[in-house]
């Protein structure tokens, strides 16, 4: 295996130059080191899907069960809502969204989803309109790719379509959510809570989000494990080897 740590700026530039005529590999995301892309057009999910669902569940339970408010409350009687049986709507039913759905099923949560097209071989209810999805769920989870169409897909109308005791979880990209609208909804009681691993203006986090006790914030650590980092490196190298060996890519953009 190549020593990934030895990749330098000169090599990254050479990789980028050679890949500019290879549309699939460019869209794949290129080669990333220290959060930089050698060639990046579309923000395509190269992070192995196994890592994100556990973070999602942590955020979901922390928000829905009110763990922030309950922290240290051993001497108090605190009544908290259940997560079990809550209806879950997922925006984006790719590999990550599907993994989330399977985990939510274990808690008897009815699953529905919004995607660019209806997925075959699934019993989950499909909504072609995100407002319809949001109206019919109590927990809304964002796990789609970031495109021009999904930028601010969670806006004022979508947030208001959630019931006042609804919860928003975003593990996709920060720009999926209109952050000022989210903050307003949380402050005004139009939304019960939010769990975020990504932010619209990273690394800066909206100041008011830091002050709210009905949100759980993670510092974009969905893929921060040794195993996942190694898997990311291996996946990129295997795609590069396939590309320059005239073989099918392992993770092509379709």
C-alpha positions in Angstrom: 0.0 0.0 0.0 1.2 3.5 -0.8 2.4 5.6 2.1 -0.4 8.2 2.2 1.5 10.5 4.5 4.1 11.1 1.8 1.6 12.8 -0.6 2.6 16.4 -1.0 1.2 19.4 -2.7 3.3 18.8 -5.9 1.9 15.2 -6.2 -1.6 16.4 -5.5 -1.4 19.0 -8.3 -0.1 16.3 -10.7 -2.9 14.0 -9.8 -5.4 16.9 -10.3 -3.9 17.7 -13.7 -4.1 14.2 -14.9 -7.6 13.7 -13.7 -9.2 16.8 -15.3 -10.2 14.8 -18.3 -11.7 11.9 -16.3 -15.2 13.1 -15.3 -16.1 10.2 -13.1 -13.0 10.4 -11.0 -13.3 14.2 -10.6 -16.9 13.9 -9.5 -15.8 11.2 -7.1 -14.0 13.8 -5.1 -10.4 13.4 -6.1 -7.8 12.7 -3.4 -8.2 14.3 0.0 -5.5 15.0 2.5 -5.8 17.4 5.5 -9.3 18.4 4.3 -8.1 19.5 0.8 -9.2 18.1 -2.5 -6.9 17.6 -5.5 -9.9 17.7 -7.8 -13.3 18.3 -6.5 -16.5 19.2 -8.3 -19.4 17.3 -6.7 -19.4 16.7 -3.0 -19.7 12.9 -3.3 -19.8 10.6 -0.2 -16.6 8.8 -0.1 -16.8 8.3 3.7 -17.5 4.6 4.5 -21.2 4.4 5.5 -20.6 2.3 8.6 -19.3 5.2 10.8 -22.1 7.8 10.4 -25.1 5.9 11.7 -23.7 5.5 15.2 -23.1 9.2 15.4 -26.6 9.7 14.1 -28.1 7.5 16.8 -26.1 9.4 19.5 -27.5 12.7 18.3 -31.0 11.3 17.9 -31.2 9.9 21.4 -29.4 12.9 23.0 -31.9 15.3 21.5 -35.1 13.3 21.7 -34.5 12.1 25.2 -33.4 15.5 26.5 -30.0 14.2 27.8 -28.5 17.7 27.8 -31.2 19.0 30.2 -31.0 15.7 32.2 -27.3 15.8 32.7 -26.4 15.5 36.3 -30.0 15.6 37.4 -29.8 12.7 39.8 -31.9 14.4 42.5 -34.7 15.5 40.1 -37.7 13.8 38.6 -37.4 14.5 34.9 -40.0 13.3 32.5 -38.6 12.8 29.0 -40.2 11.8 25.7 -39.6 8.4 24.1 -37.9 7.8 20.9 -39.4 4.3 20.5 -42.2 4.3 17.9 -41.6 7.8 16.6 -42.1 8.3 12.9 -38.8 8.9 11.1 -38.4 10.7 7.7 -35.1 10.4 5.9 -34.0 12.8 3.2 -31.7 10.7 1.0 -32.0 6.9 1.1 -28.5 6.0 -0.2 -26.1 3.7 1.7 -26.0 5.9 4.8 -29.7 6.7 4.8 -30.5 3.0 4.4 -28.2 2.1 7.2 -30.0 4.7 9.4 -33.4 3.3 8.5 -32.4 -0.3 9.5 -31.3 1.0 12.9 -34.4 3.0 13.4 -36.5 0.0 12.6 -35.1 -1.7 15.7 -37.0 0.9 17.7 -40.2 0.2 15.9 -40.0 3.6 14.1 -42.2 3.8 11.0 -39.8 4.9 8.1 -40.5 7.1 5.2 -38.1 8.9 2.8 -37.6 11.5 0.2 -35.2 10.8 -2.7 -34.6 11.8 -6.2 -36.6 8.7 -7.3 -38.4 5.9 -5.6 -36.1 3.1 -4.5 -37.0 -0.5 -5.6 -37.2 -3.3 -3.1 -38.0 -1.3 -0.1 -41.2 -1.2 2.0 -40.5 2.3 3.3 -43.1 4.9 2.3 -41.8 7.2 -0.5 -42.6 10.9 -0.8 -41.6 12.8 -3.9 -42.2 16.0 -2.1 -40.2 16.9 0.9 -43.0 18.9 2.5 -45.2 15.8 2.4 -42.5 13.8 4.0 -41.9 16.3 6.8 -45.6 16.7 7.5 -45.8 12.9 8.1 -42.8 12.5 10.4 -41.7 13.4 13.9 -38.0 13.1 13.4 -36.4 14.4 10.2 -33.0 13.1 9.3 -30.9 14.7 6.5 -28.5 12.2 4.9 -28.4 13.2 1.2 -25.7 14.5 -1.1 -25.1 18.3 -1.4 -26.1 19.6 -4.8 -27.6 22.8 -6.2 -31.0 21.2 -5.7 -30.4 20.2 -2.1 -28.8 23.4 -1.0 -31.0 24.8 1.9 -33.4 21.9 1.2 -34.3 22.3 4.9 -35.8 25.8 4.8 -38.5 27.8 6.6 -41.3 25.9 4.9 -39.9 22.5 5.6 -39.1 23.3 9.3 -42.6 24.6 9.8 -44.0 21.5 8.2 -42.5 19.5 11.1 -44.7 19.4 14.2 -43.7 21.7 17.1 -42.4 18.6 18.9 -40.4 17.5 15.9 -36.7 17.0 15.8 -34.2 17.7 13.0 -31.0 15.6 12.7 -28.4 16.7 10.1 -25.4 14.4 9.3 -25.3 15.4 5.6 -23.7 18.8 4.8 -24.1 22.1 6.7 -25.5 23.8 3.6 -28.4 21.5 3.5 -30.0 23.5 6.3 -30.8 27.2 6.3 -29.1 27.8 9.7 -30.7 31.1 10.6 -34.1 29.7 10.0 -33.3 26.7 12.1 -32.1 28.9 15.0 -35.3 31.0 14.7 -37.5 27.9 14.9 -35.6 26.6 17.9 -35.8 29.9 19.7 -39.5 30.4 18.9 -40.6 26.9 19.9 -41.6 25.9 16.4 -39.1 23.0 16.6 -38.4 20.9 19.7 -34.8 20.2 19.0 -31.9 19.5 16.7 -28.8 17.3 16.5 -26.1 18.5 14.2 -22.7 17.1 13.1 -22.3 19.7 10.3 -22.7 23.4 10.0 -23.3 25.9 7.3 -20.2 28.0 7.9 -17.7 25.5 9.3 -15.6 25.7 11.2 -17.7 28.5 12.6 -20.9 27.5 14.5 -23.8 29.9 14.7 -23.4 31.6 18.1 -26.9 31.1 19.2 -26.8 27.3 18.6 -24.1 27.2 21.2 -26.4 28.8 23.8 -29.4 26.6 23.2 -30.1 23.6 25.5 -32.4 21.8 23.0 -29.6 21.1 20.5 -26.8 18.6 20.5 -23.7 19.7 18.5 -20.9 17.4 17.4 -17.7 18.9 15.8 -18.1 17.1 12.4 -16.6 13.9 13.8 -18.8 11.4 11.9 -15.8 9.8 10.3 -13.2 10.4 12.9 -12.1 6.9 13.8 -8.8 5.2 12.9 -10.7 2.4 11.1 -12.8 4.8 9.0 -9.8 7.0 8.1 -7.9 3.9 7.0 -10.9 2.7 5.0 -11.2 6.2 3.3 -7.5 6.1 2.3 -7.8 2.5 1.0 -10.9 3.3 -1.0 -9.3 6.3 -2.7 -6.2 4.4 -3.6 -8.2 1.4 -5.0 -10.3 3.8 -7.1 -7.1 5.5 -8.4 -5.6 2.1 -9.2 -8.8 1.1 -11.0 -9.0 4.4 -12.9 -5.4 4.3 -14.2 -5.6 0.6 -14.8 -8.7 1.1 -17.1 -10.9 -0.9 -14.7 -14.3 -0.1 -13.4 -14.3 2.3 -10.4 -15.4 0.9 -7.1 -17.6 3.9 -6.3 -18.5 5.6 -9.6 -20.9 8.6 -9.7 -23.9 7.4 -11.5 
